[in-house]
Amino acid sequence: MKTPLDSRQLHAFSILARTGSFTLTARELFLTQSAVSHSMKALETDVGCRLLDRVGKKVLMTQAGEQLLVHAERVLREMDLARTGLERLGRWGAGRIRVVAPAALCAFLLPKVIREFKESFPQNLISVEAGDSAAAVGLIEANLADLALTLEHKAEERLEFAPLFSDELVFIAAPSHPWARAGEVPRAEIPRQSMVVYGKRSLTWRILDAHFRSEGITLNSVIEMGSFEALKELVKLDLGVGILAPWVAEPELRSGSLVALPLGPRSVRRDWGVLHWRTRRLTLAEETFLALCRTASANLLRAEAVIAARPSHPS
């Protein structure tokens, strides 16, 4: 395998092509004319062909030299961009954060977090990819994400799980629904009720399915929606009963256009947190992002307090 071309020789070659003079090239590089000449001879030996024609005091490119120059300038330009990028990363507040999060957190938590984060780190690039908890581990391990907001599941030895908050899943129904008017959920009616859920391939669905099966209840009629807003609209039209965390439907629960009801005698709680490499120390920007997520998470949970204060029998 041949060794890469010497970048210093390519740099001198590029300047020589521009100046057409060994003297001017040596002056620009703060070298002797002899040093530049020896460097070009070494480059020609390395590539195995003549690159320069000397016509008097003028230096002209051969056809091979013109072809090499195209590649040399591209290589030198990329090296310059690499240096500029690394210098930028070395400045305070510059860098990037790649985040993966489920759709619910992308919609209801991250906008406020990102707004406050950019106030402290305006030069920091941040990208967010929507992905469920199952995909989060793979994205971290493939180095396609730095932080993953996810549900806690099977522990990964190489990854650290930093807790954020816990929530509780509930039924949500239109105020006109019999369950909402009665203020309770008859267990025998659950298998006959149309349920509206988000993502049957998600970890949340597996948790729900296991919860109801432990009571001998099968959710027979399930409508799967790809949008939380569409899910809530279907429930408002009384076309089914939804299953959500209260913070996803906070505006509707506050206004009374939807009513929340417990899933049953036993609650279904989920633990949310942030995954990252255990052996990699978080940057200041990542630590700040994590702290802002905790603060925003606490605000989300206010919805549960509002719901707890509402009357059991809506008017």
SULLIN-V649243 format. One record per run of one state. SS is the DSSP state (2 for helix, 1 for strand, 0 for the rest). FROM is the first residue (numbers start at 1). TO is the last residue. If there is no record, write none. Layout:
ss=SS from=FROM to=TO
ss=SS from=FROM to=TO
//
This chain:
ss=0 from=1 to=6
ss=2 from=7 to=19
ss=0 from=20 to=21
ss=2 from=22 to=29
ss=0 from=30 to=32
ss=2 from=33 to=47
ss=0 from=48 to=51
ss=1 from=52 to=55
ss=0 from=56 to=57
ss=1 from=58 to=61
ss=0 from=62 to=62
ss=2 from=63 to=90
ss=0 from=91 to=94
ss=1 from=95 to=101
ss=0 from=102 to=102
ss=2 from=103 to=108
ss=0 from=109 to=109
ss=2 from=110 to=120
ss=0 from=121 to=123
ss=1 from=124 to=130
ss=0 from=131 to=132
ss=2 from=133 to=141
ss=0 from=142 to=146
ss=1 from=147 to=151
ss=0 from=152 to=158
ss=1 from=159 to=173
ss=0 from=174 to=177
ss=2 from=178 to=182
ss=0 from=183 to=186
ss=2 from=187 to=192
ss=0 from=193 to=193
ss=1 from=194 to=198
ss=0 from=199 to=202
ss=2 from=203 to=213
ss=0 from=214 to=220
ss=1 from=221 to=225
ss=0 from=226 to=227
ss=2 from=228 to=236
ss=0 from=237 to=240
ss=1 from=241 to=245
ss=2 from=246 to=255
ss=0 from=256 to=258
ss=1 from=259 to=262
ss=0 from=263 to=268
ss=1 from=269 to=277
ss=0 from=278 to=283
ss=2 from=284 to=300
ss=0 from=301 to=301
ss=2 from=302 to=309
ss=0 from=310 to=315
//
